[in-house]
Amino acid sequence: MMIPRPTRRAVLALAAAATLPMPAFAQAFPDRPMRFVIPWPPGGTNDIVGRLVSEGMAQRLGQPLVIENRGGAGGALGAEVVAKSAPDGYTLLLGGSGSLTINQLVRRRLPYDPTTAFAPVGMIGSGANVIIVHPSVAATNLRELQAVAKAAASPLNYASPGVGSTGHAAGALITQVLGVEMQHVPYRGTGPAMNDVVAGRIQVFTNALAPMQSQIQAGTVRALAIAGPRRNAAMPDLPTTGEAGFPDIQAATWYAMFTTGGTPPDRVQRIFAALNETIADPIIRRRLEEGGIDVEPSESPAAFARFVAEDAARWEPVVRRAGVSVE
């Protein structure tokens, strides 16, 4: 029996279509390696957290996360890479309170719109900053640091991982609350800043615990207080700033996952699920906590987006009072 001509053409068209690659939207996501931008140099807390999380997420997503350290401008250079990538979920950003929240508050010009450039995925965790000094500074607590700074012939200097970082804002807040003058010295990340603190070229530094813990334990730097409401399990003997008499010094750094703004919600959800599964892994969770990070998974990408907005609202008056700004 002969097939009518129109039907024969339809059959041939279907057969030809079956040999073509499936369209991208029908393929499983992800189906190729992903780019994971850490907007700070190697060696700092962001790098430590990012590499820990990337290993677990790669296993759960079935694709490698290729890490790219892109430091500079308080995290803005790395963030720009993600902001200007294709909105397909294949470019991820390790964002945080410094590279996103503080940066957008202190920088008058950013190469992207922080309100639309990123799609929030979820929180990893946070850690209150630790205030340390070089052992040459004759201070074992904040009261003594205040006295030393006031009596110094020239201002003490304090390091930060970069202009517009959480460390920058926290250092400025310390000088304001203590009522002293200190000179800000910005670096291109925590690692380089820490090297100069250990070498004695910098007197004061405020940062997350992880990259400083080994130096504190070795005695090459001295921890004075932790700038949070409670003591850290990794260093239970270190008093809080409130216990030291300065409750207004509060500075926590949070770490989280973002992708490019406009990424389809189903892809954001896929990344979110892999992230939460990763930080729920007992081994990864323990390693994060040993580094002074309190693991705090988000309930959903939407809930995390609300947190980001609320965090900016909390920091805005702090930054304004401290007078931190970048042209």
C-alpha positions as CSV (number, residue, x, y, z in Angstrom):
1,M,0.0,0.0,0.0
2,M,1.4,3.4,-1.0
3,I,1.8,6.1,1.6
4,P,0.3,9.4,0.5
5,R,3.0,12.0,-0.5
6,P,2.4,14.5,2.4
7,T,2.6,11.6,5.0
8,R,5.8,10.3,3.4
9,R,7.4,13.7,3.7
10,A,6.4,13.9,7.3
11,V,7.9,10.5,8.0
12,L,11.1,11.5,6.3
13,A,11.2,14.8,8.3
14,L,10.8,12.9,11.6
15,A,13.5,10.5,10.7
16,A,15.9,13.3,9.9
17,A,15.0,15.1,13.1
18,A,15.8,12.0,15.1
19,T,19.5,12.2,13.9
20,L,19.9,15.8,15.0
21,P,21.4,16.8,18.5
22,M,18.8,17.4,21.2
23,P,18.2,21.1,21.7
24,A,20.0,22.6,24.7
25,F,16.9,23.2,26.7
26,A,16.1,19.4,26.6
27,Q,19.5,18.3,27.8
28,A,20.2,17.6,31.4
29,F,21.8,20.4,33.3
30,P,24.8,20.6,33.7
31,D,26.2,18.6,30.8
32,R,29.6,20.2,30.7
33,P,32.2,21.7,33.2
34,M,31.2,24.7,35.2
35,R,33.2,27.8,35.9
36,F,33.5,28.8,39.6
37,V,34.8,32.3,40.2
38,I,36.3,33.1,43.6
39,P,36.8,36.9,43.6
40,W,39.9,36.8,45.9
41,P,43.4,35.4,45.5
42,P,44.3,31.9,46.8
43,G,45.0,31.5,50.5
44,G,42.2,33.4,52.1
45,T,38.9,32.2,53.7
46,N,37.0,32.7,50.5
47,D,39.4,30.4,48.7
48,I,39.3,27.8,51.5
49,V,35.5,27.7,51.6
50,G,35.1,27.8,47.8
51,R,37.4,24.8,47.3
52,L,35.8,22.8,50.0
53,V,32.3,23.4,48.5
54,S,33.4,22.9,44.9
55,E,34.6,19.4,45.5
56,G,31.3,18.3,47.0
57,M,29.2,20.1,44.4
58,A,31.1,18.6,41.5
59,Q,30.3,15.1,42.8
60,R,26.6,15.9,43.1
61,L,26.3,17.8,39.8
62,G,28.3,15.2,37.8
63,Q,30.6,17.9,36.3
64,P,33.8,19.5,37.5
65,L,33.7,23.1,38.9
66,V,36.8,24.8,37.4
67,I,38.0,27.3,40.0
68,E,39.2,30.7,38.8
69,N,40.7,33.0,41.4
70,R,40.0,36.6,40.2
71,G,41.0,39.0,42.9
72,G,41.0,42.8,42.9
73,A,38.7,45.8,43.7
74,G,37.4,44.2,46.8
75,G,35.9,41.3,44.9
76,A,34.4,43.5,42.1
77,L,36.6,42.2,39.4
78,G,35.6,38.6,39.9
79,A,32.0,39.5,40.4
80,E,32.1,41.4,37.1
81,V,33.1,38.2,35.3
82,V,30.0,36.4,36.6
83,A,27.7,39.4,36.0
84,K,28.7,39.6,32.4
85,S,28.6,35.8,31.7
86,A,25.8,34.1,29.8
87,P,22.7,33.6,32.1
88,D,22.8,29.8,31.7
89,G,24.0,28.7,35.2
90,Y,27.4,27.6,34.0
91,T,29.3,30.4,35.7
92,L,29.1,30.5,39.5
93,L,30.3,33.1,42.0
94,L,31.5,32.6,45.6
95,G,29.9,35.8,46.9
96,G,30.0,37.3,50.3
97,S,29.4,40.2,52.6
98,G,32.5,41.9,51.4
99,S,32.5,41.3,47.7
100,L,28.8,42.0,47.3
101,T,27.2,43.8,50.2
102,I,30.0,46.1,51.4
103,N,31.4,46.7,47.9
104,Q,28.1,48.1,46.6
105,L,27.8,50.4,49.6
106,V,31.3,51.9,49.4
107,R,32.0,52.0,45.7
108,R,30.5,54.9,43.7
109,R,31.0,53.1,40.4
110,L,30.6,49.4,39.8
111,P,30.8,47.8,36.3
112,Y,27.4,46.0,36.9
113,D,24.1,46.7,38.6
114,P,24.3,44.7,41.9
115,T,20.5,44.5,42.1
116,T,20.1,42.6,38.8
117,A,23.5,41.2,37.9
118,F,23.3,38.1,40.1
119,A,20.9,35.3,40.8
120,P,21.2,34.4,44.5
121,V,21.5,30.6,45.0
122,G,22.1,30.0,48.7
123,M,24.1,30.5,51.8
124,I,27.1,28.4,52.8
125,G,27.8,29.9,56.2
126,S,29.2,32.8,58.2
127,G,31.9,33.5,60.7
128,A,32.5,36.4,63.0
129,N,35.7,38.3,62.3
130,V,38.7,37.9,64.6
131,I,40.7,40.9,65.6
132,I,44.5,40.1,65.7
133,V,47.7,42.1,66.2
134,H,51.3,41.4,65.6
135,P,53.1,40.3,68.8
136,S,55.1,43.5,68.8
137,V,51.9,45.4,69.7
138,A,51.7,45.6,73.6
139,A,48.1,44.6,73.8
140,T,46.3,41.4,74.8
141,N,42.8,42.8,74.7
142,L,40.8,45.7,73.1
143,R,41.2,48.0,76.0
144,E,45.0,47.7,75.8
145,L,44.9,48.1,72.0
146,Q,42.9,51.3,72.5
147,A,45.6,52.6,74.9
148,V,48.5,51.7,72.6
149,A,46.8,53.3,69.6
150,K,46.1,56.5,71.5
151,A,49.7,56.7,72.9
152,A,51.4,55.9,69.5
153,A,53.6,58.6,68.0
154,S,52.2,57.7,64.6
155,P,49.0,55.9,63.8
156,L,49.0,52.1,63.9
157,N,48.1,50.5,60.5
158,Y,45.4,48.0,59.9
159,A,45.2,45.7,56.9
160,S,42.2,44.6,54.8
161,P,41.8,42.1,52.0
162,G,40.9,45.1,49.8
163,V,39.1,48.4,49.5
164,G,35.4,47.8,50.1
165,S,35.9,44.4,51.8
166,T,34.3,43.4,55.1
167,G,37.7,43.8,56.6
168,H,37.9,47.4,55.4
169,A,34.6,48.3,56.9
170,A,35.3,46.3,60.1
171,G,38.7,48.0,60.6
172,A,37.1,51.4,60.1
173,L,34.4,50.5,62.6
174,I,37.1,49.5,65.2
175,T,38.8,52.8,64.9
176,Q,35.5,54.6,65.3
177,V,34.4,52.7,68.3
178,L,37.8,52.8,70.0
179,G,38.1,56.5,69.2
180,V,41.6,56.1,67.8
181,E,43.3,56.8,64.5
182,M,44.7,54.0,62.4
183,Q,45.9,53.9,58.8
184,H,44.2,51.6,56.4
185,V,46.4,49.5,54.2
186,P,44.5,47.5,51.5
187,Y,45.7,44.3,49.9
188,R,44.6,42.1,47.1
189,G,43.2,39.4,49.3
190,T,43.6,37.9,52.8
191,G,46.7,35.8,52.0
192,P,48.9,38.8,51.1
193,A,47.6,40.8,54.0
194,M,48.2,38.0,56.5
195,N,51.8,37.6,55.2
196,D,52.6,41.2,56.1
197,V,50.9,40.9,59.5
198,V,53.1,37.9,60.3
199,A,56.2,39.8,59.0
200,G,55.4,42.7,61.4
201,R,54.8,45.3,58.6
202,I,51.1,45.5,59.7
203,Q,50.0,45.9,63.3
204,V,46.3,45.1,63.2
205,F,44.1,42.9,61.1
206,T,40.4,41.9,61.2
207,N,39.3,38.9,59.2
208,A,37.5,35.5,59.4
209,L,39.2,32.9,61.5
210,A,40.1,30.2,59.0
211,P,43.3,31.7,57.4
212,M,44.5,33.0,60.7
213,Q,44.0,30.1,62.9
214,S,47.3,28.3,62.4
215,Q,49.2,31.6,62.9
216,I,47.3,32.3,66.1
217,Q,48.1,28.8,67.4
218,A,51.7,29.2,66.5
219,G,52.0,32.5,68.3
220,T,53.1,34.5,65.2
221,V,50.0,36.7,65.7
222,R,47.9,37.4,68.8
223,A,44.1,37.2,68.8
224,L,42.4,39.9,70.9
225,A,38.7,39.2,70.4
226,I,36.0,37.8,68.1
227,A,33.6,40.4,66.7
228,G,30.4,38.5,67.2
229,P,27.7,37.9,69.7
230,R,29.1,34.5,70.9
231,R,32.4,32.7,71.2
232,N,33.6,30.5,68.4
233,A,33.7,26.7,69.0
234,A,37.1,26.6,67.2
235,M,38.6,29.1,69.7
236,P,36.4,28.9,72.8
237,D,38.8,30.8,75.0
238,L,38.7,33.9,72.8
239,P,36.3,36.5,74.3
240,T,33.8,38.4,72.2
241,T,34.0,42.1,71.6
242,G,31.0,42.5,73.9
243,E,32.8,40.7,76.7
244,A,35.8,42.9,76.1
245,G,33.7,46.0,76.6
246,F,32.9,47.0,73.0
247,P,29.6,45.4,72.0
248,D,29.2,47.8,69.1
249,I,32.1,46.1,67.2
250,Q,30.2,43.4,65.3
251,A,31.5,42.2,62.0
252,A,30.7,38.8,60.5
253,T,31.6,37.6,57.0
254,W,29.2,35.3,55.2
255,Y,29.9,33.1,52.2
256,A,27.4,32.1,49.6
257,M,26.7,30.9,46.0
258,F,25.5,33.1,43.2
259,T,25.1,32.7,39.5
260,T,24.5,35.2,36.7
261,G,21.3,37.2,36.8
262,G,18.6,36.0,34.5
263,T,19.6,32.3,34.9
264,P,16.4,30.1,34.5
265,P,14.9,29.3,37.9
266,D,15.1,25.5,37.4
267,R,18.8,25.7,36.9
268,V,19.2,27.9,40.0
269,Q,17.2,25.3,41.9
270,R,19.5,22.5,40.6
271,I,22.6,24.4,41.8
272,F,20.9,25.2,45.1
273,A,20.0,21.5,45.8
274,A,23.6,20.4,45.1
275,L,24.9,23.2,47.4
276,N,22.7,22.2,50.3
277,E,23.5,18.5,49.9
278,T,27.2,19.4,49.9
279,I,27.2,21.5,53.1
280,A,25.0,18.8,54.8
281,D,27.8,16.3,54.2
282,P,29.2,15.5,57.6
283,I,32.9,15.6,56.5
284,I,32.5,18.9,54.6
285,R,30.5,20.4,57.4
286,R,33.1,19.5,60.0
287,R,35.9,20.9,57.9
288,L,34.0,24.2,57.5
289,E,33.3,24.4,61.3
290,E,36.9,23.6,62.1
291,G,37.8,26.7,60.1
292,G,35.5,28.9,62.2
293,I,32.5,28.8,59.8
294,D,29.0,28.4,61.1
295,V,27.2,26.4,58.4
296,E,23.9,28.1,57.6
297,P,22.0,26.6,54.7
298,S,19.2,28.7,53.1
299,E,15.7,27.5,52.9
300,S,15.4,28.5,49.3
301,P,17.0,30.8,46.7
302,A,14.2,33.3,47.4
303,A,14.8,33.2,51.1
304,F,18.5,33.8,50.5
305,A,17.7,36.7,48.2
306,R,15.8,38.3,51.1
307,F,18.7,37.8,53.4
308,V,21.1,39.6,51.0
309,A,18.8,42.6,50.9
310,E,18.4,42.7,54.7
311,D,22.2,42.4,55.1
312,A,22.8,45.5,52.9
313,A,20.3,47.4,55.0
314,R,22.1,46.4,58.2
315,W,25.6,47.5,56.9
316,E,24.5,50.7,55.3
317,P,24.5,52.9,58.4
318,V,27.7,51.2,59.7
319,V,29.5,52.1,56.5
320,R,28.1,55.6,56.5
321,R,29.1,56.3,60.1
322,A,32.6,54.8,59.5
323,G,33.0,57.1,56.4
324,V,34.2,54.3,54.2
325,S,33.9,55.2,50.5
326,V,35.7,54.6,47.2
327,E,35.6,56.8,44.2
